[in-house]
Amino acid sequence: MKLLLRWVLNAGVLLLISQYLSGIEVSGWYAAFITALVLGLVNAVIRPILFFFTLPINILTLGLFTFVINGFLFWFVGTVVEGFSVAGFWPAFWGALIMGVFNWIVSSMLKN
């Protein structure tokens, strides 16, 4: 049940981000649900691999390179999912940052 709730909330946040952040467009709820699903899969599968291979850079930047990885993955999902588009790296960076903060808040609320 928590997974379904998290999926719906992430889709809603994607729609809100597209309304307030220029450069990110979501065509509707269906595209938002598919994007949230693909973004979750990419973060679960590809992100740890990229994090492992960029570990030396991440150590040198004291973990700040993780934000760059998240931005590129957000941008990558924008190229893969139809109905979800990201105009460039900086909208992807800010969109990934907002999604990360939102997911952190939701995770802390759903623990209890």
N, C-alpha and C positions, 0 to 999 in steps of 0.2 A: 504494500500500500504506500509506503514511504517513497519507493522508487517511482511509482506513478505520479505521486504528488510533486516530487522533485522535477519530473519530466514536464509536467504541465506548468509549473512555476518558471522553469527555464525557458519554455516557449513564450510565456508571457513577458518575461524580461527581454527576450530577443525582440519582441514586438515593440516594447517600450524603448529599447535602445535605438531601434530604427526610427522611431518618431523624434527622438531628441538629439541624436548624433548624426550629423551629415556625413555621407559617405557609406552608410550601411543601410541597405534596403531589404525588407522582407515583404514578399507579395501577399501573405495572408497567414492564417492560422495553420493551414496544412504545411506550408513551407517552414513555418516556425517549429512545428513538431518534428518534421524530418531533420531540420537543422540541429535542433537540440539533441536528437538521437545520434546523428552523425558526429556532432561535436563531443558528445559523451564517449562514443566509441574511439574517436581519434585521441582524446585525452587519456583513455584507458590503455590503448595499444601503442600508438606511435610516440606519444609524449615521453614515456619512460625510456624508450630507446634513444630518442634525441637527447634527453637529459644525460644519459650515460655517456654518449659520444662527445657531448660538449662539456663534460664535467671539468676539465682543466680551465676552460674559459669561464665557467660558472664560478669556480673557486677564485680565479683572479679578479672577477668583478663582484665578489662577495654575494653571489646569488642573484644579482640584478639581471644577468643574462636570461634568467628564467622568464622574465617579462617579454623579452624578445622572442623566445621560443613560443610562448603562448600567443603572441601577436601573429607570428607566422602561421601557426596552426589554425587560428581563427580565420586568417586570410585564405589559407588553403581550403578550408571548409566552404568559404564563399565561392571558390572556383569549382567545387565539386557539386554542391547542391543547387538544383535549379529553383529559382524563386528567392534565393538569398545571395546578395551580392555585396562585396566590400570593395570600395573604390581604391584603396591603397593600404600601405603599411600602417600609417598613423591612425586612421579610423579603426583598423583591425587591432592595433595596440590598445587604444582606449576602450573598444568594445570588449576585448578579452579581459582588461583590467576590471571593468564594471561587472562582467559576468563572474570573474573570480571573487570579487568582494561579495556579490550577491550569494554565490554558492557557499562562501564561508559563513555568512549570516544564516542561511537556511540550514546548513549542517549543524551549526551550534544550536539552532532552535529545535531541530528534529532529534537531537540526542536525548532530550528529556522525555 
